[in-house]
Amino acid sequence: MRRLRTVALAAAAVAVLGAGYAVGSWPVSGHAVPGMTAADLPKLKVGPYPSAPAEFVPFYGTVADAYAIESRRMMTYLAGPDRIDPDVRYLGGARLLSSSGADFDDDNGPFPKNWQPVAERNRLIAGAYIWRNNDSVRARKHITLAIQRFPTEQAARAAVDGYWEALNAPGRHPIPIDTAELPADTHDSVRASSRTDEKGEVVAARGVYVIIGHAVIPQNDPAALGTRLREMLRAQLTAMADLKPTPLEDLPDLPGNPDTILDLTLPNQYDSSDSDRSGGRGQGGVYTPSGALHFERDTAVARPAFEAAGVDLVARNGATVYRTRDLQAAFGLQTALTRLGRDDDEVPNPGGITDAHCVRLDEPEPIRDATYLCAVVYGRYVAVIGAQARFSGGAPGSFEQRVSAQYSMLARSGQR
């Protein structure tokens, strides 16, 4: 039955959404608006990259690709660690979840390897994950949160039991959690434990969802650790109060490209640095502002900047494109997203593009391992393009071409 369901869903996804990229019919010249400095588009060095919008039609080769739609939607309902503790603002990792081996890896994955059979046995469908820290060695704080979706409430409860059994090796001890302020239907599923009392885990089920949390606090204090784990669980339950599972047969009907914003976004089929290191599935996606914030390096900067700029839609593909309220808001967001850290440096703009700001980071950002970032503005849109440093430390030759191509795609779209 599961195999038939899987095949049917994959076939439906392919039938509805098709595959590949096709160049659409778009205006071919940009239009400057007050405050922008128009670029001479034909003179931009775009290399092999597209210089005009292209229709985005995602490829659905497996059922996991269709499930990724649900994972992206779930990112909206994932609690931000900085909402629990403002110090925990710096990105460690963010990803969409599945039952693949990449997510269950003792060295590089968010979950231990011995959890994978539990996820597979209970038919994990989708999930969302965020990890942030306070960027301190002496007084470490980490908050990791994840939500996973299973096909039934029974499967979710079974997954909690299985994870808990696999987690609790000798040497661990329970951490009491006060559940009085939590929804009654979660009380009997809440489990928390620790090996050392400065870090511990909590798992719980609600409906078809499993909540997983990991915390590190700066002191060896089981009571403080229990308080932190309870705060995390309460915040996540609040954030997902309106989360309802999409019927599997309806996944292909979810809007995959609202307002065709992915058509304006550099595709990721040309360069390995365009893909997320963790959880990247080789296709783009659109996020709400709440979902997109999980991928930002520092929420203390990005969260107020999103709000001030009126960001209402974000597309992630070979570049990240943000739609703001207007041109003035777009320039404000550009400034925030390329704000220099203590040891960061400015680097020259690509030739011919005045409305860009490019930086070299002292520490690569963790999602795509990018050392170089460049943000361009056109109308109400901001696009950020990243690149990994070469062995020598310099930017790859394709970086300027990709930035120029992304700017050209926005300018030739006719969108302002």
Stockholm file with secondary structure:
# STOCKHOLM 1.0

chainA/1-416         MRRLRTVALAAAAVAVLGAGYAVGSWPVSGHAVPGMTAADLPKLKVGPYPSAPAEFVPFYGTVADAYAIESRRMMTYLAGPDRIDPDVRYLGGARLLSSSGADFDDDNGPFPKNWQPVAERNRLIAGAYIWRNNDSVRARKHITLAIQRFPTEQAARAAVDGYWEALNAPGRHPIPIDTAELPADTHDSVRASSRTDEKGEVVAARGVYVIIGHAVIPQNDPAALGTRLREMLRAQLTAMADLKPTPLEDLPDLPGNPDTILDLTLPNQYDSSDSDRSGGRGQGGVYTPSGALHFERDTAVARPAFEAAGVDLVARNGATVYRTRDLQAAFGLQTALTRLGRDDDEVPNPGGITDAHCVRLDEPEPIRDATYLCAVVYGRYVAVIGAQARFSGGAPGSFEQRVSAQYSMLARSGQR
#=GR chainA/1-416 SS CHHHHHHHHHHHHHHHHCCSEEECCCCCSCCCCTTCCCCCGGGSCCTTSCCSCEEECCCCCSHHHHHHHHHHHHHTTSCCHHHHCTTCCEEEEEEEECSSGGGBCTTTSSBCGGGHHHHHHTTCCEEEEEEEECSCSSSCCEEEEEEEECSSHHHHHHHHHHHHHHHCCTTCEECCCCCTTSCGGGGGGCEEEEEETTEEEEEEEETTEEEEEEEECSSCCHHHHHHHHHHHHHHHHHHTTTCCCCCGGGGGGSCSSGGGGGGGSCCSSSCGGGSCTTTCCSSCEEECHHHHHTTSSBHHHHHHHHHHHTCCEEEESSSEEEECSSHHHHHHHHHHHTCCCTTCEEECCCTTCSSEEEEECSSCCTTTCCSEEEEEEETTEEEEEEECCCTTSSCCTHHHHHHHHHHHHHHTTCCC
#=GC SS_cons         CHHHHHHHHHHHHHHHHCCSEEECCCCCSCCCCTTCCCCCGGGSCCTTSCCSCEEECCCCCSHHHHHHHHHHHHHTTSCCHHHHCTTCCEEEEEEEECSSGGGBCTTTSSBCGGGHHHHHHTTCCEEEEEEEECSCSSSCCEEEEEEEECSSHHHHHHHHHHHHHHHCCTTCEECCCCCTTSCGGGGGGCEEEEEETTEEEEEEEETTEEEEEEEECSSCCHHHHHHHHHHHHHHHHHHTTTCCCCCGGGGGGSCSSGGGGGGGSCCSSSCGGGSCTTTCCSSCEEECHHHHHTTSSBHHHHHHHHHHHTCCEEEESSSEEEECSSHHHHHHHHHHHTCCCTTCEEECCCTTCSSEEEEECSSCCTTTCCSEEEEEEETTEEEEEEECCCTTSSCCTHHHHHHHHHHHHHHTTCCC
//
